[in-house]
Amino acid sequence: MPHSILPILLTALACVVAAAAGIGLFAASVMYPAVPRPRGGAPVIACVGDSITYGWGIKKRRKNSYPAQLQRLLGNTFQLLNYGLSNRTLQDEGDMPYRRNKLYSASLTASPAVVLIMLGTNDLKRRNWDAERFEKALSELVRIYKELPCAPKVFLLNPPPIYQKKNTEKTYRGVLTEVLLPIFERVAEKEQIGIIDTYSPMQKPELYWDGLHPTAEGARVMAEVIAPYIQP
């Protein structure tokens, strides 16, 4: 191998390694984000959910996810903590259970005054879905938060519609409206908690950047729907 080529190859290899490391760090930050901690002072609102809560794909998600935009609407009355985890399922039997992560544990120890729960979209994957098991798991999760010593006010948030065309065969899109939303209604009534309809106002494909995850504008719509339920 000519000596003149070797430095070029080494430089190219270093770039590939650096790119791979960067991708790995990015993936880790998405799948295992830093644990948000209460800062003291204002009461905590714990936003529990999957990538829709996390703000996956939203430009400047720390500023434009629905929890971040809800924080701006509520001002300093509360402190919003985003416990969203991408790809997570409500069911422990799912492929990536929400409750097997430190963010879930942190949400329990944050002494929240309000808990907003939006989980279920990833449970609709064919390999995960079980309606009876899902309803039981949702009731259990609600009770876990309700029975915390801080006695938070708990709300269920209906997951928004799915407009994503790819992977149609892997997801029960129709089940969202026919089965999942009625489950949310039943659990809210059974557990005597509030339910916030973020499904209806999100029935606009332009509010999603990929047909599944809201844009910053979609997150704003969600935040504006939620805010009146929390404001004094």
Secondary structure by P-SEA (a helix, b strand, c coil): ccccaaaaaaaaaaaaaaaaaaaaaaaaaaacccbbbbccccbbbbbccccccccccccccccccaaaaaaaaacccbbbbbcccccccccccccccccccaaaaaaaaccccbbbbbccccccccccccaaaaaaaaaaaaaaaaacccccbbbbbccccccccccccccccccccccaaaaaaaaaaaabbbbbcccccccccccccccccccaaaaaaaaaaacccccc
